[in-house]
């Protein structure tokens, strides 16, 4: 049945000449943002992969400036985060409040995701040295090391490697 849903989604996207891949809802959500938050992990990954293959905007943001990556980080959907990063999602896109995916990961207590994003950014995009950087990612590092953030904390050992 799940395979059939995936085939149906692919058929619909192709039938519409991919016009819906980056369509937006009233609140600005793209199909990729919706797919990244599906409750079933299998469907979530399958639809995210499909939308990325069909040209979904990996850095498309909603009205609040939040991307599928920031939503996935907050929700703790690690497999989706990996798919999005592999598709070149930018973890440093700030939302309307200046928060990025690293901050949402840290505040949600998703230490493994913070570590993954930092390692991915360092290896793929360059400078991740806290002495030469500032802004939201520095804040995420501080949240993780201070043990604050709504009762959640990321393991401080993750940030000692920076």
TAZILIN-V696192 format. One record per pair of residues at least 12 apart in sequence whose ideal C-beta (glycine too) atoms are under 8 Angstrom apart, sorted by sequence separation. I is the first residue (numbers start at 1). GAP is how many residues later the second one is. D is the distance in whole Angstrom. If there is no record, write none. Layout:
BEGIN
i:I gap:GAP d:D
i:I gap:GAP d:D
END
This chain:
BEGIN
i:35 gap:12 d:4
i:36 gap:12 d:6
i:68 gap:12 d:7
i:69 gap:12 d:7
i:72 gap:12 d:6
i:89 gap:12 d:8
i:102 gap:12 d:6
i:105 gap:12 d:6
i:144 gap:12 d:6
i:35 gap:13 d:5
i:144 gap:14 d:6
i:145 gap:14 d:5
i:35 gap:15 d:8
i:69 gap:15 d:5
i:102 gap:15 d:6
i:144 gap:15 d:5
i:31 gap:16 d:8
i:32 gap:16 d:7
i:35 gap:16 d:6
i:68 gap:16 d:6
i:69 gap:16 d:7
i:101 gap:16 d:6
i:102 gap:16 d:7
i:121 gap:16 d:8
i:141 gap:18 d:5
i:32 gap:19 d:5
i:31 gap:20 d:6
i:32 gap:20 d:7
i:48 gap:20 d:7
i:69 gap:20 d:4
i:81 gap:20 d:8
i:68 gap:21 d:7
i:69 gap:21 d:8
i:141 gap:21 d:7
i:67 gap:22 d:7
i:69 gap:22 d:6
i:67 gap:23 d:8
i:70 gap:23 d:7
i:32 gap:24 d:4
i:69 gap:24 d:8
i:31 gap:25 d:7
i:32 gap:25 d:7
i:70 gap:25 d:6
i:30 gap:26 d:7
i:32 gap:26 d:7
i:58 gap:26 d:6
i:67 gap:26 d:6
i:91 gap:26 d:5
i:114 gap:26 d:6
i:30 gap:27 d:7
i:33 gap:27 d:7
i:32 gap:28 d:6
i:65 gap:28 d:7
i:73 gap:28 d:5
i:33 gap:29 d:6
i:58 gap:29 d:5
i:65 gap:29 d:7
i:66 gap:29 d:5
i:70 gap:29 d:7
i:72 gap:29 d:8
i:73 gap:29 d:8
i:91 gap:29 d:7
i:92 gap:29 d:8
i:21 gap:30 d:6
i:30 gap:30 d:5
i:58 gap:30 d:6
i:59 gap:30 d:6
i:65 gap:30 d:4
i:70 gap:30 d:7
i:74 gap:30 d:4
i:91 gap:30 d:6
i:114 gap:30 d:6
i:52 gap:31 d:7
i:58 gap:31 d:5
i:59 gap:31 d:5
i:64 gap:31 d:5
i:65 gap:31 d:5
i:70 gap:31 d:5
i:73 gap:31 d:5
i:74 gap:31 d:7
i:85 gap:31 d:7
i:30 gap:32 d:7
i:36 gap:32 d:4
i:48 gap:32 d:5
i:52 gap:32 d:8
i:61 gap:32 d:7
i:64 gap:32 d:5
i:69 gap:32 d:5
i:73 gap:32 d:4
i:76 gap:32 d:6
i:78 gap:32 d:8
i:81 gap:32 d:6
i:85 gap:32 d:7
i:130 gap:32 d:5
i:21 gap:33 d:5
i:22 gap:33 d:8
i:28 gap:33 d:7
i:29 gap:33 d:5
i:33 gap:33 d:8
i:35 gap:33 d:8
i:36 gap:33 d:8
i:44 gap:33 d:6
i:64 gap:33 d:8
i:71 gap:33 d:8
i:74 gap:33 d:7
i:75 gap:33 d:8
i:103 gap:33 d:5
i:111 gap:33 d:7
i:129 gap:33 d:7
i:21 gap:34 d:5
i:22 gap:34 d:6
i:28 gap:34 d:4
i:33 gap:34 d:7
i:37 gap:34 d:6
i:45 gap:34 d:5
i:49 gap:34 d:6
i:59 gap:34 d:6
i:61 gap:34 d:7
i:67 gap:34 d:7
i:70 gap:34 d:5
i:74 gap:34 d:5
i:76 gap:34 d:5
i:78 gap:34 d:7
i:82 gap:34 d:7
i:102 gap:34 d:7
i:103 gap:34 d:8
i:106 gap:34 d:4
i:128 gap:34 d:6
i:21 gap:35 d:5
i:22 gap:35 d:5
i:27 gap:35 d:6
i:28 gap:35 d:4
i:33 gap:35 d:5
i:36 gap:35 d:6
i:37 gap:35 d:7
i:44 gap:35 d:8
i:45 gap:35 d:6
i:48 gap:35 d:5
i:52 gap:35 d:5
i:73 gap:35 d:7
i:78 gap:35 d:6
i:81 gap:35 d:7
i:85 gap:35 d:5
i:102 gap:35 d:5
i:105 gap:35 d:7
i:106 gap:35 d:8
i:18 gap:36 d:6
i:21 gap:36 d:8
i:27 gap:36 d:6
i:28 gap:36 d:8
i:32 gap:36 d:5
i:36 gap:36 d:5
i:41 gap:36 d:8
i:44 gap:36 d:6
i:48 gap:36 d:7
i:74 gap:36 d:8
i:81 gap:36 d:7
i:100 gap:36 d:4
i:103 gap:36 d:6
i:107 gap:36 d:6
i:13 gap:37 d:7
i:18 gap:37 d:6
i:73 gap:37 d:6
i:76 gap:37 d:7
i:98 gap:37 d:8
i:99 gap:37 d:6
i:100 gap:37 d:6
i:103 gap:37 d:5
i:106 gap:37 d:4
i:5 gap:38 d:7
i:9 gap:38 d:6
i:13 gap:38 d:8
i:22 gap:38 d:6
i:24 gap:38 d:8
i:30 gap:38 d:7
i:33 gap:38 d:6
i:37 gap:38 d:6
i:41 gap:38 d:7
i:45 gap:38 d:7
i:78 gap:38 d:7
i:98 gap:38 d:6
i:102 gap:38 d:4
i:106 gap:38 d:5
i:36 gap:39 d:8
i:85 gap:39 d:8
i:102 gap:39 d:8
i:115 gap:39 d:8
i:2 gap:40 d:6
i:6 gap:40 d:5
i:10 gap:40 d:6
i:37 gap:40 d:8
i:73 gap:40 d:5
i:100 gap:40 d:7
i:103 gap:40 d:7
i:109 gap:40 d:7
i:114 gap:40 d:5
i:115 gap:40 d:8
i:118 gap:40 d:7
i:2 gap:41 d:6
i:6 gap:41 d:7
i:9 gap:41 d:6
i:13 gap:41 d:5
i:36 gap:41 d:6
i:94 gap:41 d:8
i:118 gap:41 d:8
i:94 gap:42 d:6
i:107 gap:42 d:5
i:109 gap:42 d:8
i:111 gap:42 d:8
i:92 gap:43 d:8
i:106 gap:43 d:6
i:107 gap:43 d:6
i:109 gap:43 d:3
i:111 gap:43 d:4
i:115 gap:43 d:4
i:2 gap:44 d:7
i:6 gap:44 d:6
i:10 gap:44 d:8
i:36 gap:44 d:5
i:73 gap:44 d:7
i:92 gap:44 d:7
i:108 gap:44 d:6
i:109 gap:44 d:7
i:110 gap:44 d:7
i:111 gap:44 d:5
i:114 gap:44 d:6
i:118 gap:44 d:7
i:92 gap:45 d:6
i:107 gap:45 d:6
i:109 gap:45 d:7
i:114 gap:45 d:8
i:91 gap:46 d:8
i:106 gap:46 d:8
i:111 gap:47 d:6
i:36 gap:48 d:7
i:106 gap:48 d:5
i:105 gap:49 d:7
END
